[in-house]
């Protein structure tokens, strides 16, 4: 962002929520655009190119999960932060949101000041991750973790990961054999100032195993995870 205002897209079918969040985010200096349904939100995202998108889940025409899925299928949105803002608290809604590449999951109602704090924390975390990715790749066993293209290669096979899946794999692979506690993973991948659901790590580990195979990431019961090759 380099000193320019961060661009935020709000997608929600409740006009009152859009109005109050847009007003408060603009007061903080953000550049804000809004959309009232998923289809318009997807089109607006492709035009506006936001740094962060706040998506409601239940919306007419196209729900937030489908919007996130389509955005994550487009590599130009790899570094875009996507957080869900919804009144739904069921586990399956949270898992669906994270499975499609969501970075955070915030439940309504939420005070504007709290949302602004979460937005700033997510943006700070994303900037730190981009700055730390100074090496071009990590070679470990039969895997090449390409830090520039945000993908993994195994021989001629290309394995594309969602941003948080990639960040988690990069952390574990940075010190093979080291056991990373759940708290340490939360702090380094999501940041100490970002609150995420208790099942967030489990969902991302499961997705990594589905894409890479079960043998790379080992569960250390009661402690956390480690990378082996």
Steps between C-alpha positions, in 0.01 A plus 500: 500500500807721542334788686190515277163434665406134515207410277213315667195344336190437715249247368176462696130499416406714803522870399516621861807288571671616180430863581634497856808291417583708192466822702730379778761349270515819292552698820810285560638598160416185304377509140169314510261356243182300567278241334158371604518140374758237416487536123549877515771448764694268270478745210597792725799310636633443149466872419605653833784257586468541878766415756234351728146372443233464770241245385162412645419131456124497442425730205268493200608387153842369619604426858828613655657155498455474123640851454808402701539177304499684168741766623746242633489324162645821352873528578483881484315486835758279673612785728153646558379456858147356519306500826143385553253706705186304577232427757544126440707323765457135397820297465419403142470866397837581653664194343353585157630855530851389592503215248448744214794716610355744751757660733268581788143446618321771698153455647231766517415714681836675523574858602655709220808576713559129555466425129743782417750352746467158334536650153817685599642186661434291188659760275807530725540124505474479123767768452736325743457170317576661164809672639628179658476312170842622383633162391368374168444137606551234765628157388417221741487132414312461172316829546587846371305775676495796260462813714449731203227308319335369822501140382672171567674277246564129532698403194291613204183521711376847600304511825315827549405598854281765656701782661460386861566135403820616334600714801442205733702260284783752469516539878507125569751431219730780617619274785446132413460283808418793729168467680301821463241548771149605401556834673824559308328416171214740578743778589727459196241425232201705616668743741456565871254780432266294282234278657400190306290196582640204689464270199688727261832314522332159471317605183819628336703193601232275353505693172881479483490125552239463228724686254845377606435160654478389863869428563649852505317651797489305826263568787661508844203432723431769753777725367484585131654400166835441333628453145682180404648377169 
